[in-house]
């Protein structure tokens, strides 16, 4: 149990650092954008679940703006096709 807590704390520290946040944004964009952009509904549900988890663990205030940005990107990509 103690090891688990240490691992979680370590992960949180990484995520809370700016590099961690940038990596997280990159990860979300790379994987979720490619996988779920085809069906926006499914995409938005998945991304909002992820953002909710991110918000709880890191308390990022602007996670909503990141969400809107990704959805916006998805819509733009759809329109260009």
Secondary structure by P-SEA (a helix, b strand, c coil): caaaaaaaaaaaaaaacaaaaaaaaaaaaacccccccccaaaaaaaaaaaaaaaaaaccccaaaaaaaaaaaaaaaaaaac
